């Protein structure tokens, strides 16, 4: 089996003398302008870019490349063409970092020790926990928001060069419908190793609750019960009656994307290419439509059903937010997986925990809680268990320190049976 240091990637900085496979590394992705660069110019680049705009570096090599891109040209520094400086600038806002194999193993052991002695451990999850399930994140090197920002920057640069571009602006409100997520079929998504690990930790009594910013329904599908799950931004498989408040857990994606598309296009362009559904009503807060087109099953009610998704400018559901606050106030250890801890008010909950001495973070991008002064307590003790990398890789190592080899092997081998159960809880598409 290939270990984490043998990932088959080598440094793309042309002046790097090391040709071994990268262990700890930086990964970036840029956007090439159309129609691209000529061969002669590419040969002058300091970075050997992949055809899709990606590149990998040693950490110190990336720091050199970034420093050169930000410095005025001079004889003391390697020459970097203006065109490549723009490529580096485009990529620099969303680089991803991966720790060495030894660092991941070290931090995973520490995390497991903290989990074992915790009284109220709570997981706080973001989009990064679901990327291995097939759904993209938002702020990673190929995240939805990152690509929107990069494409916008390239369009502006192309406009300045006098080339025609598509003048249609990117989506503003980011309702997580199929059209916004590259046609993802949510019914086909299945829990990742990390989702299942959290459920096993809860079964074993190690984990008391899960607070999630995700809408994909994978925590519930893995087995986390409703009373221990706080989905702050909603769930694409849950709809609620706007009259009686009854919640319906469905096996299918409940949202109506057409109504939201209609209202968004009207706002952006003054007209829409789709017909407004009769049941669609524009939300006064987010400007989109929450109605799904179905009615409450209660014959005495028959109220319209709404999706539970929290769009920009929507308010979080009070009851769910209060449960999340309760978990946070009781927490003496928080396990943050796949989140940059930037989206408020959700991210504010991390700072509300009862005991702030210990915090575990695994994410490929930097977070708001990575500053050095936050890593040490008053007594000088290390308050942070911080891993740059993939959640599944990290959680596999954490689990190795919490369960016997035999128990873990039996649990992991049962995944195929669990997959069959998941299949029964989602409609085929």
DOPA-541224 format. One record per residue (C-alpha): residue in one letter; x, y, z. Coordinates in pm, whole numbers, plus 50000, padded with zeros to 5 digits. Each point is the difference from the previous one (the first is absolute). Layout:
AXYZ...
//
This chain:
X500005000050000X501295034749910X500575021350308X499035036450020X503475012449907X499994980249674X497325019949823X501735000549660X500345037949999X503225019449957X500715036850044X498995021849704X502485027850075X502504997249716X502905011250221X499364973750266X502874975150022X498044973150186X498364974549771X498604976950268X496254996050042X498515027350215X499044992750361X498795032350160X498975022549716X497995029349865X497494994949718X498565028449792X497795004849697X499835029749765X497965008349689X501705004349664X498645028749789X498704992649653X501504992849751X502914990650226X503765005849979X502484993549722X502704974050043X502825025350031X498315018350287X499244967450184X503704991349990X500715031950195X497614990750280X501514990750336X497194975150064X499424968749796X496215003749997X497804969949927X497615003649707X497055004750239X501715029150179X501074980250306X503464998550157X501614985250312X502995012450201X502154994950302X498815025050258X503205020649973X499924998649618X496455013749998X501095028050234X502785008849754X497624999849703X497485021650184X502695024150119X501355004049646X496505006349865X499515028150252X503415016349957X501135025549748X502214984749730X503695002650090X503254982449920X500134982650339X496814980349935X499184974849727X498055015749716X496244993950006X497965012649702X497105023350071X497584973749867X501214974550254X499825025150283X496305003149924X499614962150002X501644997550343X497915028550137X496814983049878X500994967350171X501385014350323X496685007150174X499004963550025X503114978650023X499734966950181X502564986650242X500794963950089X502074990150301X502624972749991X499104964250078X501875001650331X498215032150103X496574984749928X500874968950205X501255021250289X496945022650008X497584970749960X501464983250306X499625032150200X496425004749877X499064964750106X501445005650348X497985032050036X496814982949880X500454971950251X500185023750297X497305024149881X496655002250179X498085017749725X501704998049661X498095016749714X500744997849626X499725031349786X500024992049628X500175018749669X500074992049630X503464984250018X498654969050174X497854992249695X502455005849715X500964963249983X496284991949964X499975019249673X498785034550101X502305030049964X500985024150274X499825037849975X503385014750092X502444973249884X502265003149694X497124987049784X497165011650225X496835016049867X500705034750142X503674997649902X499184991749639X497415028049984X502595025150125X502694986949765X497744999949695X498875035250083X503635011550025X500864983749667X496955015749836X501045034450121X503544994649876X498704987849665X497685029949970X502945023250057X501814982049718X497075007349769X498674964549967X496304992150006X498734982250310X496754986250132X498455029250188X497764978150213X500955005150366X500534970050230X497224989050234X499715023350298X498064981050259X501404964849968X496924979350078X501444964550002X497844986749719X501084975549732X500755028049756X502305016650251X501934968250074X500794988549647X496974977249976X500834979450310X497414973550072X499745002350377X498144966950013X503184982849876X502255013950274X501084976550278X501695006550336X503785002349993X502404982650235X499905031150221X496195000750015X499924963750104X502845005150249X498035027550174X496994977150033X502174972350145X501515024850246X496485009650104X498984963450038X503044994850223X499155029950217X502995020949891X497945025449802X496995018150146X498805020649704X500635011549642X499655036049884X500125002149622X500005027449738X499244974549727X496684994749823X500754966349839X498284977850260X502994976850036X500265002650380X496414988550043X500474972849740X503024986950190X497824995550308X500375031750209X496575004750166X498075032449958X500265009750366X503804998949983X500345016349659X499835037649942X499915007249625X500325037750018X499585006349628X497244974849935X499714966649821X499024993949637X498024969150110X497825017750258X496965021949935X497795017050257X496395011549999X499775037950012X496704997650194X500294972250258X503794996450004X500044962249944X503344988149857X500194973549729X503144979349946X500034988949637X501954975049797X500165024949715X501405034949942X497145022650108X500965033549851X498465017749704X502895017049821X497915014649719X498195025250221X503285012350145X501575001949655X497055021049880X500265025750282X503795001949974X499975006149625X497295026550035X502195018350251X503174996549791X498705005349647X496425012550030X498724968649827X500234962250038X500424971049762X497764978150219X496315002350088X499185007550363X498304970350169X496525008850126X500864990950358X503295019850010X500095029950234X502995023050031X501535000450347X500215035150147X503404992450150X502054980549744X498035008849687X499694963549894X497154974950036X499804974750282X496784982949896X500414964649871X496634996349827X498644974150243X497365002950273X499864988650362X498624964650038X497725011050283X496575004249835X499035026150259X503075020549911X500994995649635X502565027950041X502715005949743X503274982050065X503275019549998X503584988049972X502205005550306X502995014949818X501495031750148X501055023049716X501945032350034X497995025350204X497704972750139X499824995850377X501124967450157X497234978750151X499735010550364X499474965550152X502924984549811X502305029150080X499114998250370X500794962650011X503335007349834X500725027150257X499174975750281X502474974449863X502625026949958X499585013150355X500404964850136X502944990949780X503414994450152X501384988649661X498945008949648X500994979649695X499895022749694X500104981549668X500035015149652X499215036050089X501835033249974X497985012850297X499105031749811X496234997949945X498175017650280X498014996950216X500764962649980X503755004250049X499445021450311X498864968750183X503574986850009X500985029050224X497084993850237X501164966550130X500124994350375X503684990550007X502085018349740X503254983150087X499794973449732X498955001549636X500544975149717X500005013349642X500494980749676X499645020149682X502005005549682X499755038050021X500945024450271X497375008850259X499315030150218X501354980750301X503454991549863X501895030050138X502954990350225X498805019550306X496834979050012X501884967150017X501425004150351X498125002150327X500835021250304X502254972250131X501794996249667X498234967549915X499194992549637X496275006749950X499804990049636X500054967449812X500335013449643X500254979649681X500145013549647X498624972349782X497074977549914X497464991550268X499824963149906X503794995750024X500075016750341X496984981750140X501344966049896X503035006350217X497925013550290X497864968649994X503104978150016X500765014650342X496454996850133X499174964149906X501814967149992X501314988149667X497494971649996X497015022350081X500995025549740X500584973849734X496574984750065X498315034249987X501735010749681X499204966849832X496295005550071X499855031449783X498524980949706X497094988850216X499515035650120X499995011649638X497074976649930X498105015950288X500775034949869X498644989849660X496624991950154X499815035050150X500475018549670X497854998649687X501874989049688X500515027049736
//
